[in-house]
């Protein structure tokens, strides 16, 4: 028998989440921190600080509903163009987040992973993340996957360069190249593709996020700014996903 949990949507009509039909991999573009702060007359970094706390609440919800992988778009390769003060603050957030919430992540059996150009991050950012990875490496619950210094176009160019190098060195045969080959050279080579993409703030674009991996994912958009995102809205996304039929190009 399927396990069901009660849920009330935004119209307060009863519905249910069916645990055996939860998306295994949920990816989220956490958008709207700056606009949230501006609406309140606060500096942009105040929005990022509030957004950090929301991450922990959504991680707890993902654990509760038995999501296996949660990938969060934390910092893109394009975000380096932002004002230095804001970038410096964002680079300090991982250390602050992990200092506050690592004990809770351990308690919930969460394993931390990252995708992106990790070596280009500031040393203090790398050190905090490496420490958390080491502490959580034996956990086998939710995989909390931060996309940090990540850009999908760069990822694919990087993959193609490595493929060309391996073809030229004879490690792989050019005639055997296919979709599976490219997948093995991506940051996400050890992860299944996302089943569900959520983007907050009302924007409806991918912003250079997982362009290859999201080919057959279900998309769900909300006008809610990330600092106002909560478990109830997360449940709405999960329930909407469960109402869809994924055809993968078939009938």
Residue, then its C-alpha position, 0 to 999 in steps of 0.5 A: x500500500x502506498x504511504x500517503x501524507x495529508x496536504x492542503x494546497x493554496x485553495x485549501x482543497x484536500x490533496x495527498x502526497x504519495x511517498x512512492x511517487x516522489x521525484x528522486x531528484x529535485x533541482x531548485x533555482x533559488x531566485x529573488x533574494x535581492x528583490x526580497x531585500x529591496x522590497x523591505x528597504x534592506x541591502x541585498x546581502x540581507x536577502x541572501x542571509x534570509x535565503x540561507x535559512x530557507x535552505x535548511x528548512x527546505x532540506x528538512x522538508x526534502x528529508x521528510x518527503x524522502x527526496x533522494x537528491x536536492x540540487x541547489x543553484x547557489x552561485x553561477x559562473x556569471x555571478x562573479x559580475x556582481x558587486x564585490x561586496x555582494x560576491x564576498x558575502x556570498x563566498x562567506x555564506x557556505x562557512x556560516x551555513x555549515x557552522x550553524x546547520x552542519x549538526x542538523x544535517x548530520x542528525x538528518x543523515x544528509x550528505x553534502x556534495x558540490x558541482x562546479x569549478x570548485x578549485x576557483x573558489x576562495x580558500x576559505x570557501x573551499x575549506x568550509x565545504x571540504x570540511x562538511x564533505x568529509x564530515x558527511x561522507x558516510x551519510x547515506x540519506x539525502x544528497x544535498x548537492x550545491x551548484x557553486x561556481x557552476x555554469x552549464x555551457x562551461x560544463x559542456x565545453x569542458x566535457x568536450x575538451x576532455x572528450x577530444x583529449x581522450x579521443x586523441x590519446x586513444x582512450x576512447x573511440x570517436x565512433x563510439x561517442x554518444x549521449x552516454x559518453x558526454x554524460x560521463x564527462x559532466x560534473x553530474x556523472x554520478x547523479x541521475x538527472x533531475x525529475x523536477x526543476x523548481x524556480x522561484x521569483x516568477x522568472x521562467x528561464x534556466x539561467x545556464x543551469x543543468x541545460x543537458x540534465x534537464x532535457x526531460x525534467x518537469x518544470x514548476x515555477x512560482x512567483x514566491x521569492x526565495x526568502x518566502x519559500x517554505x514547506x507548504x509551497x514545496x509540497x505544492x510543487x511535489x503534488x503538481x509533479x505527481x499529477x503529471x504523466x512523464x512521456x519522454x517523447x512517447x505517447 
